[in-house]
Amino acid sequence: MKKQLILTLALMITLFSFAQKKELKALEKAVKNNNFAEAKAAAKTLEPMLDSMDDKSKSKFYFARAKALYANGAGAISDFDTAFEDLTKVDSKYVSDLAETKSFVQNELLVKGNEFYSSGKYAQASTMFEMLYKLVPKDESYLYFAAVSSVLAKDYDTALEHYLKLNELGYTGVVKEYYAINKETGEEETFDKATRDVFVTKAKTHISPGERMTESKAAEIATQIASIYLNKGENEKALEAIKNARALDPSNTTLIITEANTQYNLGNIEEFERLTKEAVINDPNNTELLFNLGVVSVKAGKTQEAKEYYKKVIALDPKNDDANTNLAALIMDQDKPIKEKMNALGGSNADNIAYAKYLEELKAVYKEAIPYLETVVSNGKADTDVVKTLASLYGAIDQGDKAKALKEKFGL
């Protein structure tokens, strides 16, 4: 009886093994004929048999199912993750064309990704590059390109996920770059080493070969993480990311500015001012930085400093509307103490003389402010308030004709 039971089990195992092979052949045949719907159905039937398969059969199953799910690039995006994971489970000693297939899929995805990116379809490009990374996880540059594409697609949550992963991996993007000068154009061109050497030594179309390491992307990645956290309103996390980035590249002006803006968002105005001044040392002709220092100086009651910053902006960019408007406003504020003195006067002869003196001081203030407002108006972007202010200043210095012409021009 025991012998009969053993024979029965052996028969069942044999039949089960036969069923496996039959279904596996059906799966492989469907894939070979590009009948991917039939192949997926066959794979579904085989899934419960996986535990009993030998390594060779498992490799063939995973390889065939991967090809079925990928479907020559026409498969559902949601199936690609499984397809790429299946390819990692295939033992190449059982499947001879594994490397060739992976290379084909990699090239196909790369072409599609580049096409999407070049045509501004950044969300689709990000998906392609992310798939490439899953297919070839040792090439972390694909994850970097997925992150960059996600930022351009304004999909900041996905971008943050990718950048955090890159940060965790310690990705820098530093590679050795080979270059040479094109004799015909005089331009420097970069290649892989073998191609560069062919152009220089055999084709002789290029000269002055050289090599160098590319710049690290670590600071850029940390900056993007900080920027995304800032956009999400998570300023504390942003500040931590920035400090990590600055440790990698302490003199990077962009990082200093980003930290300054984060400190400002956190209400740390003094730190904002300190960091912005640090950035100006690195970039003394940056009008945005100088303007921001002007604004901060006004808030801190440092009027004279603010004026100097606005004047520096205008010296670099004479038609800067914001700097001209703010400087004019600061100058006009000088009329307040003069008006207070005038209002405190009585009707005596001495008071009348003092009044006339103060009136001239007042006109001098307005005459100093007028050219800056005139610049704003002449730029053609002045709002109604600026035009009205300029007209009233003309009236205050006895230039009523100019005030009238200005109001007529702007329909006031």
C-alpha positions, 0 to 999 in steps of 0.5 A: 500500500505504501509503495502504491502511494509513493508511485501515485505521488510520483505520477502526480509530480510527473503530471504536474511537471508536464503541465508546467512545461506545457504552459511554459511553452505556450507562454514562450510561443505567445511571446515569440508571436507577439500575442501578448494578451495570450502570453499574459493569460498563460503567465497567470496560469503559471504563477501558482506553479512557481514554487515547484519550478526548478531554477531554469524554468523560473528564469524562463518564466520571468523572462517570458512574462517580462517580455509579455508585460513590456509588450515591445513598449506598448504594455501598460505603464503600470505593468512595467515595474513588474516587467523590470523586476522580473528581468532582475530574477532571470539567470543569464545562464538559462536565458542566452538573450537576456543581456540583448533584451535588456539592452534593447529595452534600455535603448528604446526607453532612452530614445523615448525619454529624450524625445519626450524631454526635447518636446517639452513633455516632461511628465512622460520623460520623467516616467521613461527615465524612472523606468530606465533606473528600475531597469538599470539601477546601477546607473543612477543618472537615470534617476537624476534625469527623472528628478529634473524632468519632474521639476520641469513638469511641476510634479514636485512631490515625485521630484522630491522623492527622486532627489531624496533617493539620490541624496541617500545614494550619495549620487554626485554625477561626477564622471571622467569626461574626454574631449578634443577640439574639432579642427574644422569648427574650433569647438571643443567636443566631448566623447567616450575615450575610444571615440575621442581617440579614433578622431584624434589618432586615426581620423585626425579630425580633432586635436588637443585631446584631454580629460577631466572630471565633471562637476559634482551635482551634490549641491544642486540636488540638495538645493532642489530638495530645499527649494521643493520644501520651501514651495511646500512651506516646510521651511525647517526641512528646507533649512536643514537641506540647505545647510547640508548643501552649503557644507558641500559647496560653502561659496555657492551664491545660489545656496547662500541666497536660498538659505537667506530666503529660507531664513526670511520665511522663518522670520529671521530677518537679521540672518537674511540680511547677513546672508544676503550681504555674504552673497553680495560679496560673491556677486556684487553686481546682482541687482536683486540682492542689492534691492533686497538689502534695500528693502530689509534696510528700510524695515530695520530703519536704516534709511541711509543704507537703503538709499545706497543700495537702491542707488547701486541697483539704479547704477547697474540697471537705470530703468529698474522700476522697483528701485526707482520707485522705492528710492523716490519714496524714501526721498519723499519721506524726508518731507515729513519733519519739514512739514511738521516744522511748517505746521508748528509756525505761527503768523509772525514775520519771523515765522513767515520767513521761516515758512518760506525757507522750509518751503524751499527745503520741501521743493528741494526734496521733491526735485530730488525725487522727481527724476526717479519717478520720471524714469518709472513713468517713461518706462511705460509700466507705471501704475496710476499711483506713481503717475498721480504722485509725479503730477502732484510733485510737479504742482508742488514745485510750481510746474503746473504745466507739466502736471497738466500734461501728465494728467492729460496723457494718462487720462487723469 
